């Protein structure tokens, strides 16, 4: 397997099954990503995706969306990548996934991924992981309020109404975990029922389990 640098810390892989006509677009996308031209990188990775890369391009599309500040779209792309190319994931891609969760206010989702990443991606990323986990821990020094849990239910309903069931599931998963931090399990049953009613759910984050 060849390795491509998306940036100084992020590397992507090209399998032997990658079609030759897709390879130049992956290489060009990696070059754009490394040099900070994330919109251009996204275009190249989407072209490679259409040409066929056994799902690998899905991961790079997701990472590009994170860099473009499109966290919710990135979450959907990561969910697709985990289904189409589960063997292509690595700690660095999980770190980008964690950033998407964090930026979408899915803090417990982010913490689950960051815990798995740890120092696996090297000391620089490891330092960033520890800082983010510290920030998340600070958010939960007090019990989640009903109003904060309500926000996730509202956001889940909003995105579900637009047909984005995977994204809705992410917000409901967060609501479930937040409710579990309260003695009264505020709206826990409601969140679980809503999850059960969804036709799609995000692929497990780590260890074969959803958060």
VEXLUM-13415 format. One line per 3 residues: their letters; for each residue z negated, y negated, x of C-alpha. Coordinates in pm, whole numbers, plus 50000, padded with zeros to 5 digits. Example, Ala and Ser with C-alpha at 12.3 -4.5 7.8 and 13.67 -1.06 7.14 Angstrom:
BEGIN
AS	49220/50450/51230; 49286/50106/51367
***
This chain:
BEGIN
XXX	50000/50000/50000; 50097/49660/50132; 49854/49372/50096
XXX	49947/49016/50002; 49722/48713/50048; 49685/48508/49731
XXX	49450/48277/49920; 49226/48305/50225; 48991/48540/50041
XXX	49204/48697/49767; 49444/48980/49844; 49679/49158/49607
XXX	49848/49493/49647; 50204/49611/49602; 50233/49980/49523
XXX	50528/50193/49620; 50620/50196/49251; 50672/49818/49241
XXX	51042/49754/49165; 51223/49584/49451; 51348/49304/49228
XXX	50988/49222/49129; 50860/49214/49487; 51013/48876/49586
XXX	50849/48714/49284; 50510/48861/49373; 50552/48739/49730
XXX	50658/48393/49619; 50374/48382/49366; 50126/48474/49640
XXX	50267/48198/49860; 50232/47940/49582; 49879/48058/49508
XXX	49775/48039/49872; 49908/47685/49898; 49742/47569/49577
XXX	50050/47554/49353; 49894/47759/49078; 50137/47665/48800
XXX	50427/47780/49018; 50237/48097/49108; 50185/48172/48740
XXX	50558/48141/48671; 50647/48381/48954; 50385/48636/48851
XXX	50507/48626/48491; 50863/48690/48608; 50736/48986/48814
XXX	50546/49110/48509; 50865/49110/48302; 51053/49295/48575
XXX	50781/49559/48589; 50493/49604/48834; 50292/49881/48666
XXX	50049/49619/48542; 49955/49475/48882; 50101/49133/48800
XXX	49860/49108/48507; 49573/49065/48753; 49748/48787/48943
XXX	49843/48610/48621; 49477/48614/48522; 49364/48475/48860
XXX	49624/48196/48835; 49503/48104/48486; 49149/48074/48622
XXX	49269/47833/48889; 49454/47632/48624; 49133/47591/48421
XXX	49260/47810/48135; 48956/48033/48119; 49003/48179/47772
XXX	49363/48277/47843; 49245/48426/48171; 48992/48642/47988
XXX	49268/48784/47770; 49483/48847/48077; 49197/49022/48259
XXX	49139/49241/47953; 49507/49340/47959; 49495/49406/48334
XXX	49196/49637/48299; 49398/49846/48056; 49737/49841/48229
XXX	49631/49867/48595; 49262/49962/48625; 49309/50095/48978
XXX	49442/49760/49103; 49114/49576/49050; 48888/49488/49340
XXX	48577/49281/49404; 48772/48959/49456; 48955/48995/49127
XXX	48622/49068/48960; 48494/48744/49111; 48780/48552/48953
XXX	48708/48732/48627; 48345/48622/48654; 48459/48262/48703
XXX	48664/48286/48383; 48358/48415/48195; 48142/48139/48337
XXX	48387/47864/48247; 48418/48002/47894; 48036/47988/47860
XXX	48010/48367/47870; 47726/48351/48119; 47592/48704/48077
XXX	47944/48842/48109; 47978/48645/48433; 47645/48768/48565
XXX	47740/49132/48502; 48054/49093/48709; 47886/48890/48982
XXX	47616/49153/49017; 47884/49413/49086; 48071/49187/49330
XXX	47769/49101/49545; 47875/49069/49909; 48166/49312/49871
XXX	48420/49034/49919; 48268/48894/50236; 48000/48639/50326
XXX	48180/48330/50188; 48234/48475/49842; 47891/48638/49861
XXX	47733/48296/49906; 47920/48163/49604; 47813/48467/49402
XXX	47447/48404/49483; 47477/48036/49386; 47644/48114/49054
XXX	47387/48383/48973; 47112/48135/49052; 47268/47883/48815
XXX	47292/48148/48542; 46931/48256/48597; 46823/47894/48553
XXX	46997/47882/48217; 46789/48173/48091; 46445/48070/48207
XXX	46377/48000/47842; 46467/48212/47540; 46814/48147/47395
XXX	46788/47922/47091; 46932/48009/46750; 47169/47712/46784
XXX	47309/47848/47111; 47371/48189/46953; 47529/48025/46650
XXX	47783/47862/46882; 47915/48203/46993; 47949/48321/46634
XXX	48141/48007/46545; 48369/48032/46847; 48433/48400/46777
XXX	48534/48318/46420; 48763/48039/46539; 48958/48251/46787
XXX	48967/48550/46555; 49126/48331/46287; 49407/48259/46532
XXX	49462/48631/46594; 49289/48649/46933; 49069/48950/46863
XXX	49001/49038/47227; 48870/48690/47294; 48665/48700/46973
XXX	48509/49021/47096; 48404/48853/47420; 48212/48586/47229
XXX	48055/48843/46999; 47951/49059/47295; 47777/48754/47439
XXX	47607/48688/47105; 47479/49047/47103; 47332/49014/47450
XXX	47179/48675/47377; 47021/48807/47059; 46870/49087/47265
XXX	46678/48826/47463; 46493/48711/47150; 46203/48891/46984
XXX	46359/48833/46643; 46704/48961/46754; 46863/48659/46588
XXX	47192/48753/46416; 47217/49072/46622; 47321/49297/46333
XXX	47577/49040/46222; 47733/49024/46568; 47749/49404/46593
XXX	47908/49431/46248; 48168/49171/46342; 48246/49360/46662
XXX	48288/49679/46467; 48536/49509/46236; 48764/49404/46523
XXX	49070/49615/46592; 49057/49532/46964; 48775/49493/47210
XXX	48776/49391/47577; 48790/49668/47834; 48456/49753/47999
XXX	48351/49516/48276; 48184/49753/48520; 48058/50107/48523
XXX	48251/50203/48212; 48031/49996/47983; 48084/49673/47795
X	47808/49414/47845
***
